[in-house]
Amino acid sequence: MYIRDTIAAVSTPPGNGGIGIIRVSGSKAAAVCDSVFKSVGNGGLISHRFSFGAIYDPLTGNKVDEAMAVFMSSPKSYTREDVLELHCHGGWFVVEQVMASVLSCGIRLAEPGEFTRRAFLNGRIDLVQAEAVMDIISSKTEYALKLAEQQSEGALSKCINDIRDLLLNTLALVEAYIDFPDDDLGDTDIAAITATLENTQRVIADLLLTFEEGRVIRDGISILIIGKPNVGKSSLLNCLLNENRAIVTHLPGTTRDIIEETVNFDGLSVRLLDTAGIRNTDDIVEKEGISRTLDKISHADLVLAVFDASRELDSEDLMLLDAVAGCQIIAVFNKSDLQEKLSFSNEVPFLDTVRVTALTGEGVELLKQRIRKLFLSSSMFDKREFIALSKARHRDALVSAGQYLQRFSSSLQDQNLELLALDLRSALQALGEVTGQTATDDVLDLIFSSFCIGK
Ligand code: GDP
């Protein structure tokens, strides 16, 4: 529920920084400004203009910090309410003091995402755009940022609203016939409705096709590096990261825990997990590492199965292949600076095989490109604007909208108008869940609780 009280929060990250920003939103924002901020110039604050001055504790009258203040009067603000921003020095203690002064004016601390929730409830942005705000903040690659910005600017919302409008017109037509029960839908109306239906179903199907890639762009992928001890997994990880993160030694079994790093492969965010080698061992610590590796296998988007190409395939390699059966695997033949002895006699389940020398980094760039190509089609980025679904919530709603339209389409010939109207309303409801027109409070709570405080 939306309570129209005034809220405040620190909008900059916790810890020490250059500046700290405290944001206030609600009808008391101007009164808070009067109570805590004194401008050095004459006259009051002008909306949307920065003013230099100082913050004072309204209870003691003591100066807390020098600051800049900007007041943004409703409706031209992030939340469409009156908003005040106080920019003070960025030490955690001073920010806390300014915040205490602000809260002493009888307003409350904002909940996570509450500013953005107000922007949504006041109609400044829809739910897709609100969610995109968080995606902008958490994006790790240029493409993730671009996708989030497109959604924030309303590209996906427009696409969904366009099909909603078409379906609303169709619903109006069907309802008109319900009001005149003696009339049957004429051939022209049936043809028009069928055309609309085909059009909307096609748009929904096209959007659903973008989901896998959209998800990969937004969330990135996880890659498990797996292989016998000493085949060069840590060396490969270091090459992929361009740094010495994993310990490389000539003793088998040195990577005992799982090392996890995120790296950007030219627009593809990749979580690399270097694992303990899989082998029969009595070492308790190593056994634990191996058990964690086996746990992770099922969750990885891709497995890099690393082999020492200078040695013949042995039972340990085969054990490893058994463990990753069913996964998407790229075989990495490492140590290709040495004479190659590795060969696979049977049909192997690899998507690809790449030869590298992790010692020098040779072949690693090619490996990165092959991985990238598996998950990102370049055609999407050739377009200046690309619209893609990136959230399971959106995908699920579109799947159910598509199912209602399918039902509608198959019962169109029977002309049971009440049923047709019901299916259309259900499809509209599902589409409205994406943009927020029909999202319940529970859904909103779930979405905004994942936001940071102050956003
Ligand atoms: P891990 O146990 O699988 O993580 O293997 P490491 O990365 O610790 O490497 C094991 C040993 O193989 C080290 O002595 C590395 O220097 C060596 N090594 C790794 N990659 C290569 C390579 O491409 N060529 C050669 N000749 N040796 C390598």
Residues whose N, C-alpha, C, O or C-beta is under 5 A from the ligand:
A	BS01	GDP	K228 P229 N230 V231 G232 K233 S234 S235 I247 V248 T249 H250 G253 N334 K335 S336 D337 V356 T357 A358 L359
